[in-house]
């Protein structure tokens, strides 16, 4: 387990998700209580990832952290700003301003200096990443060095040595590798004719494993099959919205959350202001940034996404920042009875007094 070090601390487990576009994320656990914040280096085998602690901290003899690539600035809100130029508002100007206000490093050599955003561009007060998503949708990414670049990652053949833990699954477009070197294993790498869209490095007691999620349909597709696929999509346009998808919490929006798909290879978009339907009536939680959630769509309606479930007890985003319960009935837990408020804040065991009283039985 000496494969992973976070800010000099030895990590016991880690998961690093590298998407073809957008920001990379990491979830790291260390076996001591440590306070880590700000910019950090995550060393994984022979690769180093430069990012910023998004959330997390010490608890019960260990520490869990969620890290995002770069300076964690693209998720921050920047003020509104208007641009106007009869000769065309330079794309480079708009993007450079947004990067500077977000405190993110933008590789200007990847920006087309001749491109414009039209004769006028109105930037709303919103998360800085919305500027990227509006002007270069699906065409930007944060590199392992923490620098934001435009365009798609280069396509390169894999020349390293790795054990194929699982054979390539052409139907799902996945393959799992065990490799000592990770520098080549990034989105865009081609392994066994499978071009990576998402790359997930996972370190556990089993060792280091890399799972590649590639483009679907690597087998040659006949014109007949291609036509049938189009017919099925027309007959069942909501098919994709009947599934459950794993998303990551990017920012909080009141009682709702803004989300990004964990795997961009699913083809699912970012989701804004998604409501949460917990399994316990009357409960609500403030989720930690970077936590993973499961999202479904009510009645297969793409306009009605909803958070259905959260990480399990082994997940590093399992513990929320705050949980409250509103109730007008008897809550029984164990033995012994004491009166508490209808609205209970479970953080730190604090139960503020409210108008409606309920009873909670505690050991």
C-alpha positions as YAML, in Angstrom:
chain: A
units: angstrom
residues:
- id: 1
  name: UNK
  ca: [0.00, 0.00, 0.00]
- id: 2
  name: UNK
  ca: [3.01, 2.29, -0.29]
- id: 3
  name: UNK
  ca: [1.78, 3.01, -3.81]
- id: 4
  name: UNK
  ca: [-0.25, 6.03, -2.70]
- id: 5
  name: UNK
  ca: [0.78, 9.13, -0.78]
- id: 6
  name: UNK
  ca: [-1.32, 12.22, -0.18]
- id: 7
  name: UNK
  ca: [0.56, 15.33, 0.96]
- id: 8
  name: UNK
  ca: [3.25, 13.04, 2.34]
- id: 9
  name: UNK
  ca: [0.83, 10.73, 4.21]
- id: 10
  name: UNK
  ca: [0.62, 7.06, 3.29]
- id: 11
  name: UNK
  ca: [-2.83, 6.20, 1.99]
- id: 12
  name: UNK
  ca: [-4.61, 2.91, 2.60]
- id: 13
  name: UNK
  ca: [-7.03, 3.23, -0.29]
- id: 14
  name: UNK
  ca: [-7.66, 5.55, -3.20]
- id: 15
  name: UNK
  ca: [-9.81, 5.92, -6.27]
- id: 16
  name: UNK
  ca: [-8.85, 8.37, -9.02]
- id: 17
  name: UNK
  ca: [-11.34, 9.00, -11.83]
- id: 18
  name: UNK
  ca: [-9.98, 10.59, -15.00]
- id: 19
  name: UNK
  ca: [-12.66, 11.63, -17.51]
- id: 20
  name: UNK
  ca: [-12.13, 12.50, -21.15]
- id: 21
  name: UNK
  ca: [-13.46, 15.99, -20.39]
- id: 22
  name: UNK
  ca: [-14.10, 17.98, -17.25]
- id: 23
  name: UNK
  ca: [-12.31, 17.72, -13.92]
- id: 24
  name: UNK
  ca: [-10.70, 14.62, -12.47]
- id: 25
  name: UNK
  ca: [-11.61, 13.55, -8.94]
- id: 26
  name: UNK
  ca: [-9.95, 11.41, -6.28]
- id: 27
  name: UNK
  ca: [-11.16, 9.82, -3.07]
- id: 28
  name: UNK
  ca: [-8.35, 8.99, -0.65]
- id: 29
  name: UNK
  ca: [-8.27, 7.41, 2.80]
- id: 30
  name: UNK
  ca: [-5.32, 7.55, 5.19]
- id: 31
  name: UNK
  ca: [-4.95, 5.58, 8.44]
- id: 32
  name: UNK
  ca: [-4.25, 8.53, 10.75]
- id: 33
  name: UNK
  ca: [-6.20, 11.60, 11.78]
- id: 34
  name: UNK
  ca: [-4.79, 14.47, 9.75]
- id: 35
  name: UNK
  ca: [-5.86, 17.95, 8.79]
- id: 36
  name: UNK
  ca: [-5.15, 18.44, 5.08]
- id: 37
  name: UNK
  ca: [-6.49, 21.33, 3.03]
- id: 38
  name: UNK
  ca: [-5.68, 23.44, 0.01]
- id: 39
  name: UNK
  ca: [-3.42, 22.35, -2.85]
- id: 40
  name: UNK
  ca: [-2.05, 18.81, -2.57]
- id: 41
  name: UNK
  ca: [0.00, 16.33, -4.55]
- id: 42
  name: UNK
  ca: [-1.42, 12.83, -4.85]
- id: 43
  name: UNK
  ca: [1.31, 10.33, -5.75]
- id: 44
  name: UNK
  ca: [-0.03, 7.11, -7.23]
- id: 45
  name: UNK
  ca: [2.59, 4.61, -8.42]
- id: 46
  name: UNK
  ca: [4.73, 6.58, -10.92]
- id: 47
  name: UNK
  ca: [2.09, 9.28, -11.55]
- id: 48
  name: UNK
  ca: [1.51, 12.54, -9.65]
- id: 49
  name: UNK
  ca: [-1.84, 14.32, -9.63]
- id: 50
  name: UNK
  ca: [-2.02, 17.97, -8.61]
- id: 51
  name: UNK
  ca: [-5.33, 18.99, -7.11]
- id: 52
  name: UNK
  ca: [-7.10, 20.65, -4.20]
- id: 53
  name: UNK
  ca: [-8.93, 19.16, -1.22]
- id: 54
  name: UNK
  ca: [-12.62, 19.64, -1.86]
- id: 55
  name: UNK
  ca: [-13.97, 18.15, 1.36]
- id: 56
  name: UNK
  ca: [-13.20, 15.63, 4.06]
- id: 57
  name: UNK
  ca: [-11.15, 15.38, 7.24]
- id: 58
  name: UNK
  ca: [-10.29, 13.21, 10.24]
- id: 59
  name: UNK
  ca: [-12.75, 10.89, 11.99]
- id: 60
  name: UNK
  ca: [-12.37, 7.88, 14.29]
- id: 61
  name: UNK
  ca: [-8.65, 7.33, 13.88]
- id: 62
  name: UNK
  ca: [-8.46, 7.85, 10.14]
- id: 63
  name: UNK
  ca: [-9.09, 10.54, 7.53]
- id: 64
  name: UNK
  ca: [-11.00, 10.64, 4.26]
- id: 65
  name: UNK
  ca: [-10.60, 13.30, 1.60]
- id: 66
  name: UNK
  ca: [-12.17, 14.16, -1.72]
- id: 67
  name: UNK
  ca: [-9.87, 15.94, -4.17]
- id: 68
  name: UNK
  ca: [-10.56, 17.71, -7.45]
- id: 69
  name: UNK
  ca: [-8.03, 18.48, -10.14]
- id: 70
  name: UNK
  ca: [-6.62, 21.99, -10.33]
- id: 71
  name: UNK
  ca: [-7.44, 24.64, -7.73]
- id: 72
  name: UNK
  ca: [-11.11, 23.72, -7.13]
- id: 73
  name: UNK
  ca: [-12.03, 27.05, -8.68]
- id: 74
  name: UNK
  ca: [-14.18, 26.04, -11.64]
- id: 75
  name: UNK
  ca: [-16.99, 25.11, -9.26]
- id: 76
  name: UNK
  ca: [-16.95, 28.50, -7.53]
- id: 77
  name: UNK
  ca: [-19.37, 31.27, -8.38]
- id: 78
  name: UNK
  ca: [-17.99, 34.23, -10.31]
- id: 79
  name: UNK
  ca: [-19.84, 37.54, -10.86]
- id: 80
  name: UNK
  ca: [-21.75, 38.49, -13.96]
- id: 81
  name: UNK
  ca: [-19.92, 40.32, -16.72]
- id: 82
  name: UNK
  ca: [-20.81, 41.61, -20.16]
- id: 83
  name: UNK
  ca: [-18.67, 41.71, -23.30]
- id: 84
  name: UNK
  ca: [-19.27, 43.57, -26.56]
- id: 85
  name: UNK
  ca: [-17.10, 44.11, -29.62]
- id: 86
  name: UNK
  ca: [-18.32, 44.71, -33.18]
- id: 87
  name: UNK
  ca: [-15.22, 42.91, -34.43]
- id: 88
  name: UNK
  ca: [-16.08, 39.90, -32.26]
- id: 89
  name: UNK
  ca: [-15.54, 39.13, -28.59]
- id: 90
  name: UNK
  ca: [-12.40, 37.02, -28.38]
- id: 91
  name: UNK
  ca: [-13.00, 33.56, -26.96]
- id: 92
  name: UNK
  ca: [-9.57, 33.79, -25.36]
- id: 93
  name: UNK
  ca: [-10.57, 36.94, -23.48]
- id: 94
  name: UNK
  ca: [-13.73, 35.45, -22.00]
- id: 95
  name: UNK
  ca: [-12.03, 32.21, -20.98]
- id: 96
  name: UNK
  ca: [-8.94, 33.91, -19.59]
- id: 97
  name: UNK
  ca: [-11.09, 36.22, -17.44]
- id: 98
  name: UNK
  ca: [-13.11, 33.31, -16.08]
- id: 99
  name: UNK
  ca: [-9.96, 31.30, -15.29]
- id: 100
  name: UNK
  ca: [-8.34, 34.23, -13.50]
- id: 101
  name: UNK
  ca: [-11.43, 34.92, -11.40]
- id: 102
  name: UNK
  ca: [-11.67, 31.21, -10.57]
- id: 103
  name: UNK
  ca: [-7.93, 31.08, -9.73]
- id: 104
  name: UNK
  ca: [-7.42, 28.27, -12.25]
- id: 105
  name: UNK
  ca: [-4.45, 27.77, -14.57]
- id: 106
  name: UNK
  ca: [-5.56, 27.77, -18.22]
- id: 107
  name: UNK
  ca: [-3.15, 26.65, -20.94]
- id: 108
  name: UNK
  ca: [-3.65, 29.50, -23.42]
- id: 109
  name: UNK
  ca: [-1.72, 27.60, -26.09]
- id: 110
  name: UNK
  ca: [-4.78, 25.33, -26.41]
- id: 111
  name: UNK
  ca: [-7.15, 28.27, -27.05]
- id: 112
  name: UNK
  ca: [-7.85, 29.35, -30.63]
- id: 113
  name: UNK
  ca: [-6.83, 33.02, -30.52]
- id: 114
  name: UNK
  ca: [-8.86, 33.78, -33.66]
- id: 115
  name: UNK
  ca: [-12.11, 32.31, -32.34]
- id: 116
  name: UNK
  ca: [-14.89, 34.61, -31.14]
- id: 117
  name: UNK
  ca: [-17.98, 34.25, -28.97]
- id: 118
  name: UNK
  ca: [-19.99, 36.55, -31.24]
- id: 119
  name: UNK
  ca: [-20.30, 40.31, -31.17]
- id: 120
  name: UNK
  ca: [-21.52, 40.15, -27.57]
- id: 121
  name: UNK
  ca: [-21.40, 37.69, -24.71]
- id: 122
  name: UNK
  ca: [-23.28, 37.96, -21.42]
- id: 123
  name: UNK
  ca: [-21.72, 35.98, -18.59]
- id: 124
  name: UNK
  ca: [-24.18, 35.17, -15.85]
- id: 125
  name: UNK
  ca: [-23.36, 35.03, -12.17]
- id: 126
  name: UNK
  ca: [-22.79, 31.32, -11.95]
- id: 127
  name: UNK
  ca: [-20.17, 28.64, -11.39]
- id: 128
  name: UNK
  ca: [-17.08, 29.43, -13.45]
- id: 129
  name: UNK
  ca: [-17.25, 26.09, -15.25]
- id: 130
  name: UNK
  ca: [-20.51, 27.19, -16.92]
- id: 131
  name: UNK
  ca: [-18.44, 29.49, -19.14]
- id: 132
  name: UNK
  ca: [-16.47, 26.50, -20.38]
- id: 133
  name: UNK
  ca: [-19.59, 24.41, -20.82]
- id: 134
  name: UNK
  ca: [-21.31, 27.11, -22.88]
- id: 135
  name: UNK
  ca: [-18.37, 28.04, -25.09]
- id: 136
  name: UNK
  ca: [-16.50, 24.73, -25.43]
- id: 137
  name: UNK
  ca: [-18.95, 22.00, -24.33]
- id: 138
  name: UNK
  ca: [-17.30, 18.61, -23.88]
- id: 139
  name: UNK
  ca: [-14.01, 20.02, -25.12]
- id: 140
  name: UNK
  ca: [-12.03, 20.91, -21.98]
- id: 141
  name: UNK
  ca: [-10.31, 18.94, -19.26]
- id: 142
  name: UNK
  ca: [-8.05, 19.37, -16.25]
- id: 143
  name: UNK
  ca: [-4.80, 17.49, -16.72]
- id: 144
  name: UNK
  ca: [-2.99, 15.46, -14.10]
- id: 145
  name: UNK
  ca: [-0.74, 18.51, -13.61]
- id: 146
  name: UNK
  ca: [-3.74, 20.61, -12.53]
- id: 147
  name: UNK
  ca: [-3.76, 22.74, -15.69]
- id: 148
  name: UNK
  ca: [-6.97, 23.25, -17.69]
- id: 149
  name: UNK
  ca: [-6.72, 22.66, -21.43]
- id: 150
  name: UNK
  ca: [-9.15, 22.97, -24.31]
- id: 151
  name: UNK
  ca: [-9.74, 20.30, -26.93]
- id: 152
  name: UNK
  ca: [-9.85, 16.55, -26.59]
- id: 153
  name: UNK
  ca: [-7.11, 14.47, -25.05]
- id: 154
  name: UNK
  ca: [-4.72, 13.02, -27.62]
- id: 155
  name: UNK
  ca: [-5.29, 9.48, -28.84]
- id: 156
  name: UNK
  ca: [-2.21, 7.32, -28.25]
- id: 157
  name: UNK
  ca: [-1.58, 3.58, -28.45]
- id: 158
  name: UNK
  ca: [-0.66, 1.84, -25.20]
- id: 159
  name: UNK
  ca: [2.96, 0.71, -25.24]
- id: 160
  name: UNK
  ca: [3.34, -0.27, -21.58]
- id: 161
  name: UNK
  ca: [3.25, -3.67, -19.94]
- id: 162
  name: UNK
  ca: [0.12, -4.65, -18.03]
- id: 163
  name: UNK
  ca: [-1.68, -7.79, -16.96]
- id: 164
  name: UNK
  ca: [-5.21, -8.07, -18.33]
- id: 165
  name: UNK
  ca: [-7.13, -8.82, -15.13]
- id: 166
  name: UNK
  ca: [-10.32, -9.20, -17.14]
- id: 167
  name: UNK
  ca: [-10.64, -9.74, -20.88]
- id: 168
  name: UNK
  ca: [-11.94, -6.88, -22.96]
- id: 169
  name: UNK
  ca: [-15.72, -6.63, -22.89]
- id: 170
  name: UNK
  ca: [-16.63, -5.23, -26.30]
- id: 171
  name: UNK
  ca: [-20.33, -5.06, -25.46]
- id: 172
  name: UNK
  ca: [-19.79, -2.75, -22.48]
- id: 173
  name: UNK
  ca: [-16.51, -1.31, -23.73]
- id: 174
  name: UNK
  ca: [-14.47, -2.08, -20.60]
- id: 175
  name: UNK
  ca: [-11.21, -3.75, -19.62]
- id: 176
  name: UNK
  ca: [-9.38, -4.02, -16.29]
- id: 177
  name: UNK
  ca: [-5.59, -3.87, -16.08]
- id: 178
  name: UNK
  ca: [-2.90, -4.34, -13.44]
- id: 179
  name: UNK
  ca: [0.02, -2.11, -14.38]
- id: 180
  name: UNK
  ca: [2.97, -0.75, -12.42]
- id: 181
  name: UNK
  ca: [3.19, 2.39, -14.57]
- id: 182
  name: UNK
  ca: [0.19, 4.70, -14.88]
- id: 183
  name: UNK
  ca: [1.61, 7.56, -16.94]
- id: 184
  name: UNK
  ca: [0.22, 6.18, -20.21]
- id: 185
  name: UNK
  ca: [-3.12, 5.10, -18.74]
- id: 186
  name: UNK
  ca: [-5.14, 8.27, -19.27]
- id: 187
  name: UNK
  ca: [-8.24, 9.02, -21.37]
- id: 188
  name: UNK
  ca: [-7.40, 8.71, -25.04]
- id: 189
  name: UNK
  ca: [-5.08, 5.72, -24.62]
- id: 190
  name: UNK
  ca: [-5.95, 2.78, -26.88]
- id: 191
  name: UNK
  ca: [-5.70, -0.65, -25.27]
- id: 192
  name: UNK
  ca: [-6.58, -3.70, -27.34]
- id: 193
  name: UNK
  ca: [-8.33, -1.44, -29.87]
- id: 194
  name: UNK
  ca: [-10.43, 0.10, -27.07]
- id: 195
  name: UNK
  ca: [-10.06, 3.89, -26.81]
- id: 196
  name: UNK
  ca: [-10.42, 5.07, -23.23]
- id: 197
  name: UNK
  ca: [-13.08, 7.65, -22.38]
- id: 198
  name: UNK
  ca: [-12.90, 7.22, -18.60]
- id: 199
  name: UNK
  ca: [-9.95, 5.78, -16.68]
- id: 200
  name: UNK
  ca: [-10.37, 4.76, -13.03]
- id: 201
  name: UNK
  ca: [-7.34, 3.88, -10.89]
- id: 202
  name: UNK
  ca: [-8.40, 1.96, -7.79]
- id: 203
  name: UNK
  ca: [-6.05, 1.04, -4.93]
- id: 204
  name: UNK
  ca: [-7.32, -1.39, -2.30]
- id: 205
  name: UNK
  ca: [-6.11, -4.42, -0.37]
- id: 206
  name: UNK
  ca: [-6.15, -6.28, -3.69]
- id: 207
  name: UNK
  ca: [-3.54, -3.90, -5.08]
- id: 208
  name: UNK
  ca: [-3.66, -1.40, -7.92]
- id: 209
  name: UNK
  ca: [-6.22, -1.93, -10.66]
- id: 210
  name: UNK
  ca: [-7.05, 0.30, -13.60]
- id: 211
  name: UNK
  ca: [-10.42, 0.05, -15.27]
- id: 212
  name: UNK
  ca: [-10.87, 1.55, -18.69]
- id: 213
  name: UNK
  ca: [-14.29, 2.57, -19.95]
- id: 214
  name: UNK
  ca: [-14.08, 3.01, -23.70]
- id: 215
  name: UNK
  ca: [-16.24, 3.97, -26.58]
- id: 216
  name: UNK
  ca: [-19.15, 1.59, -27.04]
- id: 217
  name: UNK
  ca: [-19.41, -0.51, -30.15]
- id: 218
  name: UNK
  ca: [-15.77, -1.22, -30.99]
- id: 219
  name: UNK
  ca: [-16.84, -4.09, -33.21]
- id: 220
  name: UNK
  ca: [-17.53, -3.17, -36.86]
- id: 221
  name: UNK
  ca: [-21.15, -2.08, -37.18]
- id: 222
  name: UNK
  ca: [-23.11, -3.05, -40.26]
- id: 223
  name: UNK
  ca: [-25.41, -0.57, -41.97]
- id: 224
  name: UNK
  ca: [-28.31, -2.81, -40.99]
- id: 225
  name: UNK
  ca: [-27.44, -2.73, -37.28]
- id: 226
  name: UNK
  ca: [-26.86, 1.00, -37.41]
- id: 227
  name: UNK
  ca: [-30.29, 1.50, -38.99]
- id: 228
  name: UNK
  ca: [-31.94, -0.77, -36.40]
- id: 229
  name: UNK
  ca: [-30.34, 1.22, -33.60]
- id: 230
  name: UNK
  ca: [-31.83, 4.43, -35.00]
- id: 231
  name: UNK
  ca: [-35.26, 2.79, -35.25]
- id: 232
  name: UNK
  ca: [-35.08, 1.60, -31.61]
- id: 233
  name: UNK
  ca: [-34.05, 5.05, -30.42]
- id: 234
  name: UNK
  ca: [-37.02, 6.57, -32.23]
- id: 235
  name: UNK
  ca: [-39.43, 3.98, -30.83]
- id: 236
  name: UNK
  ca: [-38.04, 4.28, -27.30]
- id: 237
  name: UNK
  ca: [-36.46, 7.74, -26.93]
- id: 238
  name: UNK
  ca: [-36.59, 7.60, -23.12]
- id: 239
  name: UNK
  ca: [-34.71, 4.33, -22.76]
- id: 240
  name: UNK
  ca: [-31.57, 5.99, -21.37]
- id: 241
  name: UNK
  ca: [-33.61, 7.65, -18.63]
- id: 242
  name: UNK
  ca: [-34.85, 4.40, -17.14]
- id: 243
  name: UNK
  ca: [-31.49, 3.56, -15.65]
- id: 244
  name: UNK
  ca: [-29.73, 4.53, -12.43]
- id: 245
  name: UNK
  ca: [-26.54, 6.56, -12.84]
- id: 246
  name: UNK
  ca: [-23.70, 7.43, -10.50]
- id: 247
  name: UNK
  ca: [-23.08, 11.16, -10.15]
- id: 248
  name: UNK
  ca: [-20.76, 13.30, -8.06]
- id: 249
  name: UNK
  ca: [-21.82, 16.31, -5.96]
- id: 250
  name: UNK
  ca: [-20.11, 19.41, -7.36]
- id: 251
  name: UNK
  ca: [-21.89, 22.23, -5.52]
- id: 252
  name: UNK
  ca: [-24.88, 22.66, -3.24]
- id: 253
  name: UNK
  ca: [-27.88, 24.74, -4.33]
- id: 254
  name: UNK
  ca: [-30.02, 25.20, -1.24]
- id: 255
  name: UNK
  ca: [-31.89, 21.93, -0.68]
- id: 256
  name: UNK
  ca: [-30.74, 20.71, -4.09]
- id: 257
  name: UNK
  ca: [-27.43, 19.69, -5.60]
- id: 258
  name: UNK
  ca: [-25.49, 20.30, -8.81]
- id: 259
  name: UNK
  ca: [-24.05, 17.10, -10.20]
- id: 260
  name: UNK
  ca: [-21.57, 15.75, -12.73]
- id: 261
  name: UNK
  ca: [-21.55, 12.15, -13.98]
- id: 262
  name: UNK
  ca: [-18.81, 10.02, -12.46]
- id: 263
  name: UNK
  ca: [-18.26, 8.37, -15.86]
- id: 264
  name: UNK
  ca: [-18.69, 10.61, -18.88]
- id: 265
  name: UNK
  ca: [-18.69, 7.47, -21.03]
- id: 266
  name: UNK
  ca: [-22.31, 6.91, -19.95]
- id: 267
  name: UNK
  ca: [-23.24, 9.83, -22.18]
- id: 268
  name: UNK
  ca: [-25.22, 11.48, -19.40]
- id: 269
  name: UNK
  ca: [-25.05, 15.29, -19.01]
- id: 270
  name: UNK
  ca: [-24.31, 17.48, -16.00]
- id: 271
  name: UNK
  ca: [-27.42, 18.06, -13.90]
- id: 272
  name: UNK
  ca: [-28.34, 21.28, -12.10]
- id: 273
  name: UNK
  ca: [-30.49, 21.82, -9.01]
- id: 274
  name: UNK
  ca: [-31.45, 18.17, -8.60]
- id: 275
  name: UNK
  ca: [-33.87, 17.47, -5.72]
- id: 276
  name: UNK
  ca: [-33.13, 14.75, -3.16]
- id: 277
  name: UNK
  ca: [-35.60, 12.07, -2.13]
- id: 278
  name: UNK
  ca: [-34.09, 10.24, 0.85]
- id: 279
  name: UNK
  ca: [-35.48, 6.92, 1.99]
- id: 280
  name: UNK
  ca: [-36.49, 8.34, 5.38]
- id: 281
  name: UNK
  ca: [-39.47, 10.70, 5.32]
- id: 282
  name: UNK
  ca: [-38.85, 14.06, 6.94]
- id: 283
  name: UNK
  ca: [-35.07, 13.86, 6.71]
- id: 284
  name: UNK
  ca: [-32.67, 16.10, 4.81]
- id: 285
  name: UNK
  ca: [-28.89, 16.29, 4.60]
- id: 286
  name: UNK
  ca: [-26.17, 18.65, 3.42]
- id: 287
  name: UNK
  ca: [-23.90, 16.37, 1.39]
- id: 288
  name: UNK
  ca: [-20.14, 16.75, 1.32]
- id: 289
  name: UNK
  ca: [-18.69, 18.01, -1.94]
- id: 290
  name: UNK
  ca: [-17.34, 15.19, -4.07]
- id: 291
  name: UNK
  ca: [-19.69, 12.57, -2.59]
- id: 292
  name: UNK
  ca: [-21.18, 10.08, -5.02]
- id: 293
  name: UNK
  ca: [-24.94, 9.65, -5.33]
- id: 294
  name: UNK
  ca: [-27.30, 7.55, -7.43]
- id: 295
  name: UNK
  ca: [-29.62, 9.43, -9.76]
- id: 296
  name: UNK
  ca: [-32.78, 8.26, -11.49]
- id: 297
  name: UNK
  ca: [-35.45, 9.97, -13.57]
- id: 298
  name: UNK
  ca: [-39.07, 10.04, -12.41]
- id: 299
  name: UNK
  ca: [-41.30, 8.29, -14.95]
- id: 300
  name: UNK
  ca: [-38.30, 8.23, -17.33]
- id: 301
  name: UNK
  ca: [-38.73, 11.98, -17.74]
- id: 302
  name: UNK
  ca: [-35.38, 13.64, -18.61]
- id: 303
  name: UNK
  ca: [-36.70, 16.83, -17.00]
- id: 304
  name: UNK
  ca: [-37.20, 15.16, -13.60]
- id: 305
  name: UNK
  ca: [-33.87, 13.86, -12.29]
- id: 306
  name: UNK
  ca: [-33.79, 12.99, -8.60]
- id: 307
  name: UNK
  ca: [-31.16, 11.77, -6.13]
- id: 308
  name: UNK
  ca: [-32.35, 8.37, -4.94]
- id: 309
  name: UNK
  ca: [-29.49, 7.03, -2.84]
- id: 310
  name: UNK
  ca: [-26.14, 7.87, -1.30]
- id: 311
  name: UNK
  ca: [-22.82, 6.15, -0.68]
- id: 312
  name: UNK
  ca: [-22.79, 3.08, 1.54]
- id: 313
  name: UNK
  ca: [-21.04, 2.94, 4.92]
- id: 314
  name: UNK
  ca: [-17.73, 2.06, 3.27]
- id: 315
  name: UNK
  ca: [-17.88, 5.04, 0.92]
- id: 316
  name: UNK
  ca: [-15.81, 8.11, 1.73]
- id: 317
  name: UNK
  ca: [-18.82, 10.38, 1.12]
- id: 318
  name: UNK
  ca: [-21.08, 8.38, 3.46]
- id: 319
  name: UNK
  ca: [-21.11, 10.94, 6.31]
- id: 320
  name: UNK
  ca: [-22.90, 14.21, 5.41]
- id: 321
  name: UNK
  ca: [-22.03, 17.63, 6.78]
- id: 322
  name: UNK
  ca: [-25.41, 17.87, 8.49]
- id: 323
  name: UNK
  ca: [-28.59, 15.82, 8.80]
- id: 324
  name: UNK
  ca: [-31.93, 16.98, 10.18]
- id: 325
  name: UNK
  ca: [-35.21, 15.18, 10.78]
- id: 326
  name: UNK
  ca: [-38.65, 16.77, 10.95]
- id: 327
  name: UNK
  ca: [-41.33, 14.66, 12.63]
- id: 328
  name: UNK
  ca: [-44.69, 14.86, 14.37]
- id: 329
  name: UNK
  ca: [-44.76, 11.31, 15.68]
- id: 330
  name: UNK
  ca: [-42.93, 9.10, 18.15]
- id: 331
  name: UNK
  ca: [-39.41, 8.13, 17.11]
- id: 332
  name: UNK
  ca: [-38.18, 5.03, 18.93]
- id: 333
  name: UNK
  ca: [-34.52, 3.97, 18.96]
- id: 334
  name: UNK
  ca: [-33.47, 1.46, 21.62]
- id: 335
  name: UNK
  ca: [-34.59, 1.93, 25.24]
- id: 336
  name: UNK
  ca: [-35.16, 4.92, 27.49]
- id: 337
  name: UNK
  ca: [-37.32, 7.87, 26.48]
- id: 338
  name: UNK
  ca: [-36.58, 11.58, 26.47]
- id: 339
  name: UNK
  ca: [-38.44, 14.50, 24.82]
- id: 340
  name: UNK
  ca: [-36.72, 16.31, 21.94]
- id: 341
  name: UNK
  ca: [-37.68, 18.78, 19.26]
- id: 342
  name: UNK
  ca: [-39.59, 18.03, 16.09]
- id: 343
  name: UNK
  ca: [-36.64, 19.32, 14.10]
- id: 344
  name: UNK
  ca: [-33.49, 17.56, 15.18]
- id: 345
  name: UNK
  ca: [-29.97, 18.39, 14.05]
- id: 346
  name: UNK
  ca: [-28.04, 15.12, 14.31]
- id: 347
  name: UNK
  ca: [-24.64, 16.79, 13.88]
- id: 348
  name: UNK
  ca: [-22.90, 16.58, 17.24]
- id: 349
  name: UNK
  ca: [-26.06, 15.22, 18.89]
- id: 350
  name: UNK
  ca: [-27.67, 18.68, 19.10]
- id: 351
  name: UNK
  ca: [-31.46, 18.83, 19.15]
- id: 352
  name: UNK
  ca: [-32.76, 22.45, 19.15]
- id: 353
  name: UNK
  ca: [-36.13, 23.16, 20.75]
- id: 354
  name: UNK
  ca: [-39.08, 23.50, 18.38]
- id: 355
  name: UNK
  ca: [-42.82, 23.97, 18.79]
- id: 356
  name: UNK
  ca: [-43.84, 20.36, 18.20]
- id: 357
  name: UNK
  ca: [-42.33, 17.87, 20.64]
- id: 358
  name: UNK
  ca: [-41.50, 14.28, 19.82]
- id: 359
  name: UNK
  ca: [-39.86, 11.52, 21.83]
- id: 360
  name: UNK
  ca: [-36.66, 9.71, 20.97]
- id: 361
  name: UNK
  ca: [-35.67, 6.54, 22.75]
- id: 362
  name: UNK
  ca: [-31.91, 6.21, 23.20]
- id: 363
  name: UNK
  ca: [-29.79, 3.46, 24.78]
...
